[in-house]
Amino acid sequence: MANMAQAIRMALHYAEENLGLTDVFGEDVGPPLGGVFTCTQGIQSAWNSPLDERGIIGMAIGLALAGQKPCAEIQFCDYIYNTIDLLKIAGNTCWSSNGDWNVPMIVRTPVGSGIRGSIYHSHSFDATATHIPGWKIVMPSTPLDAYGLLLAAVLEDNPVMYLEPKALLRIKGEELIPGEPADDKMLSKMIDAPLGERSKWKPQWPALEKYVVPIGKAKLVREGLHVTVVSWGRTLPLAAKAAKALAENEGIEAEVIDLRTLWPYDWEMVSASIEKTGKVLYVNEDTEVTNFGEHLIRRTIEDHFYKLLAPPRLLAGKFVPGIGLADNLEMASVPQLKDITDAIRALAAEQP
């Protein structure tokens, strides 16, 4: 099974061959490195930009307005903050032109903790991205969804922010991407560049197929009766693991939803689950103050106030200026498996 980095790479290849993707660029995105997480190795349209985040976003806007279909990468989301005004322009162009001008661009950027990246390589961008109207925002938690959401992003006529949970980029999936070989060693031999000299290396792409995950559609990961757990990105697999253990060991049945798209999000699925369980926990690793989960709590209260059996809860990252380098500091800053397990158990035990 492919890991998420390989899935992204295969999606970029399929898109440049079949969907009109024209430029994949950013710092170290082109040869020989193919991106710091290897997500762009072997991509024909990949090229290296200067060390200039504002230049990268500005170039993507220009290419999109000129009729191209660019996919720009900001190497770590920690460095995207100095482009906020440009992201705002990309997001409002279609609206401000009354639909006359589309900006079909994708911005990929790794987000979150999990690699001991300390204060400069561990930020989340969830809530900040949702504060910029005009963008669609996706965050996969599995390789198959990473592939399908990226193809969906390429098919969009206006900007899509593609957030990659860096802690999951090396995690193998449980479902085959359409067209990939079942033997992951064979896949690696075909599309992973060798270490050392690679100037003459060329990938041997499998016969990939089109697979699109609709933007705005969540995924029901696990059915349950007692608590709804809504998550995305790095914390989603942890929530699923916690729910499985609680069901097997304590009889607590948590329903787990992978939101996948932060905007526009699948309120229909989330709402139906809350109607069923009467309790909801939102889990993510962005800082807890003005967290996107707080918006979801507000909507939960507005729509389900009289049917809730307990106050909706948020489990998110601590409101600290950064993530520490030491293991214990990083793990204390963002939700871990035990934190999620404890939060589900406590919410299940609350009485109306």
Backbone torsions as a table, in degrees:
resi	resn	phi	psi	omega
1	MET	NA	140.1	178.6
2	ALA	-69.6	150.6	168.4
3	ASN	-89.0	177.1	-173.4
4	MET	-66.8	-38.7	178.6
5	ALA	-61.0	-43.0	177.6
6	GLN	-65.1	-38.2	179.7
7	ALA	-63.3	-42.1	177.9
8	ILE	-62.9	-43.7	179.6
9	ARG	-60.9	-44.3	-179.9
10	MET	-66.7	-36.0	177.8
11	ALA	-65.3	-42.3	178.6
12	LEU	-62.6	-41.5	177.7
13	HIS	-62.8	-47.5	-179.7
14	TYR	-60.5	-40.5	-176.6
15	ALA	-67.8	-39.0	-179.9
16	GLU	-73.7	-24.6	178.7
17	GLU	-85.7	-28.2	-169.1
18	ASN	-128.3	-22.0	-171.4
19	LEU	-116.9	7.6	174.5
20	GLY	85.5	12.7	175.2
21	LEU	-63.5	129.1	-170.6
22	THR	-110.3	-35.9	-174.3
23	ASP	-140.5	123.4	173.7
24	VAL	-116.3	114.1	-171.4
25	PHE	-149.6	162.6	-178.7
26	GLY	157.7	-174.1	-178.6
27	GLU	-70.8	119.4	178.3
28	ASP	65.1	18.8	-177.5
29	VAL	-76.1	-34.6	-179.9
30	GLY	-82.4	-172.9	178.1
31	PRO	-67.8	151.7	5.9
32	PRO	-89.6	-13.9	-171.1
33	LEU	-75.5	-46.9	-176.7
34	GLY	74.5	35.4	178.3
35	GLY	89.9	146.6	-178.3
36	VAL	-64.4	-23.2	176.7
37	PHE	-107.9	13.3	176.2
38	THR	65.6	19.4	-175.3
39	CYS	-73.2	-13.8	-176.3
40	THR	-120.3	15.5	177.7
41	GLN	-60.4	132.6	174.0
42	GLY	79.7	0.9	-179.7
43	ILE	-77.7	123.3	-173.7
44	GLN	-62.1	-38.5	-174.4
45	SER	-90.5	10.2	-177.2
46	ALA	-82.3	136.0	176.0
47	TRP	-146.2	157.1	-174.7
48	ASN	-89.1	131.3	176.7
49	SER	-96.9	167.0	168.2
50	PRO	-64.6	167.8	178.5
51	LEU	-78.8	76.8	-170.2
52	ASP	-156.3	95.8	-176.8
53	GLU	-63.5	-39.4	178.2
54	ARG	-64.8	-37.4	176.6
55	GLY	-65.5	-37.5	-180.0
56	ILE	-64.4	-49.0	-179.4
57	ILE	-68.0	-41.2	177.9
58	GLY	-61.6	-41.5	177.7
59	MET	-63.3	-41.7	179.8
60	ALA	-62.5	-42.0	178.2
61	ILE	-62.0	-45.7	-179.9
62	GLY	-62.1	-44.5	178.6
63	LEU	-62.1	-43.0	-179.3
64	ALA	-63.6	-43.5	179.5
65	LEU	-67.1	-24.0	179.3
66	ALA	-86.9	3.3	175.3
67	GLY	99.9	5.3	177.7
68	GLN	-89.0	177.8	178.9
69	LYS	-129.9	80.4	-174.4
70	PRO	-86.2	154.4	172.2
71	CYS	-128.7	102.0	-177.7
72	ALA	-93.4	146.4	177.1
73	GLU	-118.2	129.8	165.9
74	ILE	-98.1	119.4	-165.4
75	GLN	-54.8	-39.9	171.2
76	PHE	-140.2	141.0	-175.7
77	CYS	-63.8	-18.4	176.7
78	ASP	-55.0	-25.5	-174.4
79	TYR	-103.5	10.4	179.5
80	ILE	-89.0	-13.1	-172.8
81	TYR	-64.9	-27.2	179.5
82	ASN	-81.9	9.8	177.0
83	THR	-115.0	9.4	-171.8
84	ILE	-55.3	-41.6	-179.0
85	ASP	-64.4	-34.4	177.9
86	LEU	-72.8	-37.7	175.9
87	LEU	-62.3	-37.1	177.6
88	LYS	-62.6	-42.2	178.4
89	ILE	-63.7	-44.1	178.6
90	ALA	-60.5	-38.0	-177.6
91	GLY	-75.2	-30.0	-174.6
92	ASN	-99.8	-1.6	-174.2
93	THR	-63.8	-46.1	-179.6
94	CYS	-62.2	-43.8	-179.4
95	TRP	-65.3	-47.2	-174.7
96	SER	-71.9	-19.6	176.8
97	SER	-96.7	10.1	-179.6
98	ASN	58.1	35.8	176.9
99	GLY	84.7	3.1	-179.0
100	ASP	-76.5	-27.9	-176.1
101	TRP	-122.2	119.9	173.3
102	ASN	-99.0	154.3	178.9
103	VAL	-127.7	79.2	-174.3
104	PRO	-80.0	79.4	-178.3
105	MET	-129.4	153.9	175.7
106	ILE	-121.4	137.9	170.6
107	VAL	-117.5	117.7	175.2
108	ARG	-99.0	137.8	174.5
109	THR	-156.2	134.0	177.2
110	PRO	-71.3	141.1	-175.8
111	VAL	-132.3	158.4	168.0
112	GLY	86.2	-177.4	-176.4
113	SER	-93.3	-171.2	172.5
114	GLY	113.1	-7.2	179.6
115	ILE	-121.1	13.5	-176.5
116	ARG	56.9	50.0	-175.7
117	GLY	-90.0	-3.0	178.2
118	SER	58.7	-156.5	-167.5
119	ILE	-73.3	-17.1	-176.1
120	TYR	-102.2	-4.9	-176.7
121	HIS	-141.5	34.5	-175.2
122	SER	-138.9	5.2	-178.0
123	HIS	-67.6	159.1	165.9
124	SER	-105.1	161.2	-177.8
125	PHE	-131.3	8.9	-173.6
126	ASP	-54.7	-62.4	-173.3
127	ALA	-65.9	-41.2	-179.8
128	THR	-60.8	-41.8	179.6
129	ALA	-61.9	-39.5	-178.2
130	THR	-73.8	-7.7	176.2
131	HIS	-88.7	3.6	-178.5
132	ILE	-115.6	93.0	-176.8
133	PRO	-61.0	151.3	178.5
134	GLY	101.4	-11.2	178.5
135	TRP	-102.8	143.4	163.7
136	LYS	-94.9	141.5	-170.7
137	ILE	-130.1	121.6	-178.6
138	VAL	-124.9	151.6	175.5
139	MET	-147.1	106.2	-179.4
140	PRO	-78.4	158.3	173.9
141	SER	-124.9	-0.6	176.4
142	THR	-135.4	156.0	177.4
143	PRO	-59.6	-40.6	-179.4
144	LEU	-63.3	-43.2	176.8
145	ASP	-66.6	-35.0	177.2
146	ALA	-60.2	-42.9	178.2
147	TYR	-64.8	-50.8	-175.1
148	GLY	-68.5	-36.4	178.9
149	LEU	-72.1	-33.3	178.5
150	LEU	-70.0	-39.2	175.2
151	LEU	-64.1	-39.1	177.1
152	ALA	-62.5	-39.1	179.6
153	ALA	-63.6	-40.1	179.3
154	VAL	-64.1	-31.7	-178.1
155	LEU	-79.4	-9.2	-179.4
156	GLU	-75.3	151.4	179.1
157	ASP	-92.7	-6.6	-179.1
158	ASN	-139.1	175.2	-164.9
159	PRO	-62.3	142.0	174.3
160	VAL	-128.5	129.3	174.3
161	MET	-96.3	119.2	-175.0
162	TYR	-109.9	103.5	-175.8
163	LEU	-94.7	122.8	-175.9
164	GLU	-106.1	113.5	177.8
165	PRO	-68.2	107.5	-170.1
166	LYS	-62.9	-27.2	178.8
167	ALA	-67.8	-18.1	-177.8
168	LEU	-102.5	-1.7	-173.0
169	LEU	-65.8	-24.6	179.9
170	ARG	-104.4	9.9	-179.2
171	ILE	-90.6	127.8	-180.0
172	LYS	-74.8	149.6	179.1
173	GLY	-84.1	175.3	176.8
174	GLU	-110.6	-1.0	179.0
175	GLU	-130.4	140.0	179.3
176	LEU	-72.0	138.3	168.8
177	ILE	-74.9	132.8	-176.5
178	PRO	-53.4	116.1	179.1
179	GLY	105.0	-16.1	-179.7
180	GLU	-78.5	147.9	176.6
181	PRO	-69.0	148.4	-178.6
182	ALA	-69.7	-24.1	-179.5
183	ASP	-86.3	111.2	-176.8
184	ASP	-68.5	-25.9	175.6
185	LYS	-68.1	-38.5	176.2
186	MET	-64.3	-42.8	178.5
187	LEU	-60.2	-44.6	179.6
188	SER	-60.0	-42.9	179.2
189	LYS	-63.1	-32.5	-177.6
190	MET	-76.9	-42.1	-168.1
191	ILE	-122.1	-5.3	178.0
192	ASP	-93.8	125.2	179.6
193	ALA	-66.8	144.8	179.5
194	PRO	-71.3	158.9	173.0
195	LEU	-71.9	154.0	179.5
196	GLY	80.7	-140.1	-176.9
197	GLU	-64.5	124.3	-179.1
198	ARG	-140.0	17.4	-175.2
199	SER	-63.6	-27.7	-179.2
200	LYS	-102.9	2.4	-177.6
201	TRP	-71.8	138.6	174.8
202	LYS	-131.6	135.5	178.4
203	PRO	-72.3	155.2	171.8
204	GLN	-113.1	95.1	-172.6
205	TRP	-73.6	137.3	173.3
206	PRO	-68.4	168.1	180.0
207	ALA	-79.2	79.5	-174.9
208	LEU	-71.8	152.9	-179.7
209	GLU	-119.5	160.0	178.6
210	LYS	-73.1	127.8	177.1
211	TYR	-144.6	116.3	-173.9
212	VAL	-118.5	127.8	171.2
213	VAL	-95.3	116.0	-176.1
214	PRO	-58.9	130.2	174.8
215	ILE	-66.9	132.0	-178.5
216	GLY	97.7	4.4	-178.8
217	LYS	-116.4	118.0	177.1
218	ALA	-78.5	174.6	179.5
219	LYS	-127.3	130.3	174.4
220	LEU	-81.3	108.1	-175.7
221	VAL	-84.1	-38.0	-178.6
222	ARG	-151.3	132.4	177.5
223	GLU	-82.7	149.2	179.0
224	GLY	-161.3	172.9	-174.5
225	LEU	-120.3	-24.1	-167.2
226	HIS	-98.2	-35.9	-175.4
227	VAL	-146.3	141.3	170.3
228	THR	-97.8	130.3	176.0
229	VAL	-118.7	119.9	179.9
230	VAL	-112.8	125.3	-177.5
231	SER	-147.1	178.1	177.3
232	TRP	-162.0	158.4	176.3
233	GLY	66.5	-140.5	-172.6
234	ARG	-59.6	-35.3	-174.7
235	THR	-80.5	-12.7	-178.5
236	LEU	-63.7	-50.8	177.6
237	PRO	-59.7	-33.0	177.5
238	LEU	-66.8	-41.0	178.2
239	ALA	-63.7	-41.2	178.8
240	ALA	-64.6	-40.3	179.4
241	LYS	-66.8	-41.5	178.4
242	ALA	-63.3	-42.5	-179.6
243	ALA	-63.9	-40.4	179.6
244	LYS	-63.2	-45.2	-179.3
245	ALA	-66.3	-40.7	179.9
246	LEU	-65.7	-36.2	178.4
247	ALA	-67.4	-42.2	-176.8
248	GLU	-73.7	-35.4	-171.5
249	ASN	-102.4	-26.0	-173.5
250	GLU	-129.8	-0.9	178.5
251	GLY	72.4	15.5	177.0
252	ILE	-90.2	117.4	-176.8
253	GLU	-101.9	103.2	178.8
254	ALA	-98.0	134.1	174.8
255	GLU	-89.8	124.3	-174.5
256	VAL	-111.4	127.2	179.4
257	ILE	-119.8	128.4	172.5
258	ASP	-92.6	111.1	-175.2
259	LEU	-64.5	-37.5	178.3
260	ARG	63.5	-45.5	178.0
261	THR	-117.5	123.2	177.1
262	LEU	-82.8	-28.5	174.0
263	TRP	-154.6	126.9	-7.5
264	PRO	-77.2	137.3	-173.8
265	TYR	-96.4	161.4	-173.0
266	ASP	-88.8	76.2	-179.4
267	TRP	-67.2	-27.3	-179.6
268	GLU	-59.4	-45.9	179.7
269	MET	-69.0	-44.5	-179.6
270	VAL	-62.3	-45.5	-178.4
271	SER	-61.4	-43.6	180.0
272	ALA	-62.7	-37.4	179.1
273	SER	-68.2	-41.3	178.4
274	ILE	-63.9	-38.7	176.1
275	GLU	-57.4	-36.4	-177.3
276	LYS	-76.7	-44.4	-171.9
277	THR	-94.9	-30.1	-177.9
278	GLY	77.6	-0.2	-178.9
279	LYS	-140.7	141.9	-179.1
280	VAL	-144.5	139.0	175.7
281	LEU	-122.9	125.0	175.5
282	TYR	-101.5	129.5	-174.1
283	VAL	-128.3	126.8	171.5
284	ASN	-160.4	175.4	-174.3
285	GLU	-107.6	1.3	174.5
286	ASP	-66.7	159.1	-177.4
287	THR	-61.9	145.7	-167.0
288	GLU	-72.9	-22.4	-179.8
289	VAL	-84.2	128.4	-171.6
290	THR	53.6	39.4	177.0
291	ASN	-74.5	149.2	178.8
292	PHE	-61.6	-29.1	175.7
293	GLY	-61.8	-27.7	177.0
294	GLU	-66.7	-36.7	174.5
295	HIS	-62.6	-42.3	179.7
296	LEU	-65.3	-35.0	175.4
297	ILE	-64.8	-43.3	177.7
298	ARG	-57.9	-43.8	-179.8
299	ARG	-69.9	-35.3	176.7
300	THR	-59.1	-45.8	-178.8
301	ILE	-66.0	-42.2	-179.7
302	GLU	-62.9	-40.4	-173.6
303	ASP	-91.0	-24.4	-170.1
304	HIS	-130.7	18.7	-172.6
305	PHE	-51.2	-46.4	-173.5
306	TYR	-82.1	-5.5	179.3
307	LYS	-110.3	-4.9	179.5
308	LEU	-72.1	137.0	177.5
309	LEU	-96.0	-8.1	177.6
310	ALA	-161.0	156.4	176.8
311	PRO	-60.6	139.0	175.6
312	PRO	-63.7	145.0	-174.5
313	ARG	-119.6	154.3	175.1
314	LEU	-124.6	130.1	170.9
315	LEU	-119.6	113.8	-173.5
316	ALA	-143.3	-175.5	179.4
317	GLY	-69.6	153.1	178.2
318	LYS	-67.2	148.8	-179.6
319	PHE	-83.8	75.2	179.6
320	VAL	-122.6	155.4	-175.1
321	PRO	-63.6	-22.6	-178.8
322	GLY	-164.9	176.9	177.4
323	ILE	-99.9	129.7	-179.7
324	GLY	-72.5	157.4	-179.3
325	LEU	-75.0	-38.6	-177.8
326	ALA	-63.4	145.7	-177.8
327	ASP	-52.7	-47.6	-175.2
328	ASN	-66.6	-32.0	178.6
329	LEU	-70.9	-44.0	178.7
330	GLU	-63.2	-45.8	-175.9
331	MET	-69.0	-26.6	177.3
332	ALA	-79.8	-15.8	-174.5
333	SER	-87.5	-24.3	-176.2
334	VAL	-133.4	155.9	-176.2
335	PRO	-60.2	135.9	175.3
336	GLN	-114.0	176.7	-176.7
337	LEU	-56.3	-45.5	-179.0
338	LYS	-63.4	-39.8	179.5
339	ASP	-60.8	-43.3	-178.5
340	ILE	-68.6	-43.7	178.3
341	THR	-58.4	-47.0	-179.6
342	ASP	-63.5	-39.3	-178.0
343	ALA	-68.0	-39.8	177.7
344	ILE	-65.7	-45.7	-179.6
345	ARG	-60.2	-45.3	-178.5
346	ALA	-65.6	-40.1	-179.9
347	LEU	-68.6	-38.1	178.3
348	ALA	-62.8	-30.8	-176.6
349	ALA	-83.2	-13.3	-178.8
350	GLU	-65.7	137.3	179.8
351	GLN	-106.6	142.1	179.9
352	PRO	-69.9	NA	NA
